[in-house]
Amino acid sequence: MFARLDETEVAFEELEKQLADPAIFNDQERYRKVTKAHSELGEIVNVYREYKAVSQNLADNKELARDKDPEIREMAHAEIPELEERVEELAEKLKILLLPTDPMDEKNIILEIRAGTGGDEAALFAADLFRMYCRYAEEKRWKVELVDEHETGTGGFKEVIASIAGDRVYSHLKYESGTHRVQRVPATESQGRIHTSAVTVAIMPEAEEVDVELRPEEIRVDVYRSSGPGGQSVNTTDSAIRVTHLPTGLVVICQDEKSQHKNKAKALKVLRSRLLQMEQDKAKAEQDANRRSQVGSGDRSERIRTYNFPQGRVSDHRINLTLYKLDQVMEGDLDDFVDALSAHYQAEALKSHDGS
């Protein structure tokens, strides 16, 4: 580990030299790459430097603990436990920082929410979840763009698809994929009985053209007239797009924009992201077959979270975390879950890494 850290520190110092050279500003592309690399290594190097300083301080105190002067010995002994604890903390932090990063973490995402069991109530909850993620995105200053929606007459969504762009969106939301269960009394329930409904959420890293190649002969594009809820026409031009990926049978429909070209671009973006997700799921399934402890199986059928309205609680079943702040969560206050899930899967990865 320390050989890697020494190499990282040398690389960081080399990047600092490059950034100190005024000539770098003449090449903006190089400047951007060097700045990004410098920023990525910065935290590891700072923690490593602190680790070395605290380790040296600990060694000095252990030396002073053998001094002839009793006062110096006592002072040194008093500081040793705290320094030992800090060295341990920093060593643990360095292990986490050296874990392989998910190459998808930097990406924007395609968010898909679908109503599952529960009819109208599931569709209404799908709309509630979409609003929750939009609020969270707003808080993070991310941009949300609607791709497609299938509304119900009651204000819910059978399905809603959106793209979310911003700083490290996938790294924040990647653990939201799965089945979200809601327990509440529907507005139409006259007996006051609690109903349980389910909604599935899929978070896919947004694929770029370099990530997934779409060959023209593998795609069929159909153009038709957009229609809204209840069959009314959204606009009077043939602008809705249906893209079919012939090898897999995947179909993406987009009719949100009035421009046929914009709808086609959005549909292709979703198709690429679904194909990338399929590749990721396949690779993860292969890894899981060899190593059951692999982080994040990506199984979207599992129930990951329950929102219980009568009790005002939200429970994440993967990490046994229950918070009694349902109203705040539905308003987009997701950081407690995002941070706890990230810490949990980091710890799992560390165990897996140590055991390999």
N, C-alpha and C positions, 0 to 999 in steps of 0.2 A: 504493500500500500504506500509506504513512504517513498519508494523509488518513483512511483507514479506521481506522487505529490511534488517531489523535487523537479521532475520533468515539467509538470504543470506550471510550477513557479518560474522556471526558466523560460517557458513559452510565453507566459504572461509578461515577463520583463522585456522580452523581444518585441511584443506587441506595443508596450509602452514606449519603446525607442522609436518604433515606426510612427506612432501618434505624435511624438515630439518633433518629428521631421516636417517642416512646413510644406515640403514638396507633395505630401500625401493629399493636400487639399485640391491639387490639380486633377486628381483622379477620384471623382466622387464615388464611383462603384467600389474601388479598393478601400476608400475611407469608410464606407458603410460596412463592408465586410470585416475590416480590422476592428472597428468600433464594436460591432456585434460580438466578435470573438473575445475581445477584451472584457466586455460586460459579462459574458457567460463564464469566463474564468475568474472574474473578480471575487465573487463570494468564496469560492474554494480557496483561493490564495490568501484572502484575508483571514479565514478561519484557520488555515494551516499556519500562518504567521503567528496568530494568537496562541495556537497549540504549542508551537516551538517556544514562544516567550514564557508561557505558563509552565511548560516542562522544565525549562532552564531555571525558572524561579523555584520550582519544587526541588530540583537537584541542589540548588544553592542552600535552601532551607535544611535539607537533609544533612548537608555538610556542616552547616552552622549548629545543628542539633548535637554535634559532637564537640562543640567549642568548650574551652575551659571555663569561660564565663557563664555562671548559672543563669543570669538574666537573659543572655543571648540564646542559650539553649531553650529556655522556657518560651521566649518569643517565637523561635523557630518551630518548636513542637506545636504551638498554638495555631500556626498558619498551615501546617502540613495537611490536615484533613480537608480543609476547604480547597487547597490547591489540587489535591488528589481527585476530589470530586469534579473540579472544573476540567482537569485533564481528561477524565473519563467522558464527561459530557461532550467535549470538543472532539474526541476520538470517534464517538458515536455519530456526531454530526458530519464528520468527514466521510465516514462510511456511507452515509445516506447521500451526500453530495457526489460521491464517486460512483453511485449506482448508474447503470446505463439509463439514459433519458429516453422517454417515449418520443420518437421522431415526429409523431403526430401532434404533440402538445402545443406547438406554435400555430396550428391551423385554425381556420374558421370552421364553422360547423353547419350541417343541415340538421334541423330539428324536425322530427316527425312525431305527431301525437295522434293516436287513434283510440276511439271509444271501443271498449271491449264489452264484457257482460254488464248488463244493467240498463240497456235501452236509452231512453231520453236522459235519465239521471247520469249515465256514463258519459253521454255527449256533453252535458252541462259541465261535468267535472273536467272533461277534456278542454273546454273553453277556459275554465278556472286555472288549469295548469298552464295553458298557453299564456294567459295573462300574468301568471306568477313568473314564468321565465322571461317575459317581456319586461317586467318590473326589475328583475335581477339584472338583465342586460342594460337597462336604462341607468341603473345604479353604477354599473361598471363602464358606462359610456361606450357601449357597443352599439352597432347598428343592426337592427332587425328588419329584414325584408321578406314580406309574404310571398310565397311561391305558389301555393294552391290551398284552397279550403273547400270543404264540403259541409255546408251548414245544415242544421236541422231547423224546422220551423219554430222551435222553442228557444232559440238563441244559443244552442250548443254546436259542437262540431263532431261530425262522424270522423273527420280527419282534417288535420291542418298541418301544412308543411311550410317551414320558413328557413331562411339562411340567416345566420348570426355572425357578424364580422367584428373583429376587435383584437385586443391584446390577449393572446394565449387562451382563446375561448374554449378550445377542446380540453385543455388541461384542467379547467374549472368544472366543465359539465360532463366529462366522459363517464362519470359514475352514475349519471342519472338514467341511463338506459335500463329498461326493465318494466315490470308491471307495478303501477301505482294504484293502491286500493283505497277507496273512500267509504267511510261509514257515516251516514247522516240521514236525517228525515227529509225526504223530498218535499218540495212545496205542494205537490199534488196529493200527498199522503194525509188523508183525513183522520186516520187512527193514531197518528204520531209514531208509527213504527219505523225503526231504523232500517234502512236498506244498505246493502253492500254492493258496490259497483267497482269495475276495474277499467283502467286506461293504460295503454302501453305507450311508452316513450322510447324513441330511438334517437341517439346522438351519434351522428356520423361525421368524421373529419371531412371537410370539403376537399374533394379531389380536384387537382389542377390537370391541365392537359398532359403535363409531363408524368403525372402519377398513373393515369389510365389512358391508354390509347383506344380511341373509338374509330374503327374502320367504317367508311361510308357503306360498304356492302353488308355490314352487320346491323345496320339501323334502318327501321322503316319510320317515316314521319308522316302522320296524317293530320290534315288541317280541317277544322270544322268550326261551326258557330258557337260562341260561348253561351252558356245558359246558367242562370242563377238559381237560388232555392225556389222550389215550386214550379220550375220550368220556364220562368220568364227570361227573356233574352237580356244578357248583360250589355251587349253592344250589337250593332247590326253588321259587323264585318266578320269574315271567316278568319279569326285570329287565334282561336284556341288550338293548342298543339298536343298531339298524342305521339310520344316517341316510344317505339318498341325495340328492345335489344334482342335480336333474333336468336343468338346463341343461348341466352339464359331465359328468355321469355319475360324479362323485366319490362314493365310498362310505366311510363311517367306521363302524367297529364298536367299541363299548365295553361290556365286561362285567366290569370290575374291581370295581365297587362293588355292594353288595347292593341299593342304592336305584336304582329306575328313573330318578328325577329326576336323581340325581347322574350316572348314566351318560349321560343325555341331555345334561346341561350340559357334560360332558367331551367328548362326541362333537362337539357344536356348536363348542366351542373349537378342536378339531383341524381341523374343516371350515373355519372362518373362516381359520385360519392357512394351510391349504393353498391356499385361494382367494387370499389376500393374496400368498402366494409365487408363484402363477401370474401374478398381475398384475405382480409385481416382475420375474419371469423374462421376461415379454413386453416390459416396458419396457427391460430390459437388452439383450434381443436386438435391439431397434430401435436402441438406442444403439450396440451393437457393429457393426451394419451400417454405421453412419456413421463410427465411430471404433474401429478394431480394438484400440487400446491401452486401451480402457475397462477400469477396474479390476474384477476379479472377475466373470467371465462367468456364474458360477452354474451352469456345466456340471457336472452330477453324474455324468456318465459317465466323466469323466477320472479316471485313477488318481492320487491325490494323495500317498499315503504307503505305504511298505512296512515291515512289522514282521518282521525276520529273526531268529528265535529262536536258531538254531544259532550265529550270530555276535553275538547280543546287541545288535543295532543297529536303529535306527529312522531311515528316510530320508524327508524330505519332498521330493518331486520338483519342486515349483514353485519352491523357493528353493535347491535343491541343499544342503540342510542334513542332515547325518548325525550322529546322536549314539549313542555306545556306552553307553547307559543304559536298555536296554529294560525291565528289571525296574522301575526307578523310574517310567518313563513309564506302564507298565501299572498302577502304583499311583496314577496320577492326577497325576504330576509333568509337567504339560503347559506350564508357563509359558515354557520356552525356545522351544517351537514357536509358542505364541500371540504372544509378544513379537516374535519374528523375522518372522512373517507380517505382523503389524500394521505393523512398520517397513518391510517390503518394499512393501506396498500403499500406504503413505503416500508412499514415494519414487516409486512409479509414478504416483500421483495428482498429485504435484508436477510430474513431467515432463509429464504430460498437460495440467496446468493452465498451465504455463509456455508450452507449445506452442500453446495455444488463443488 
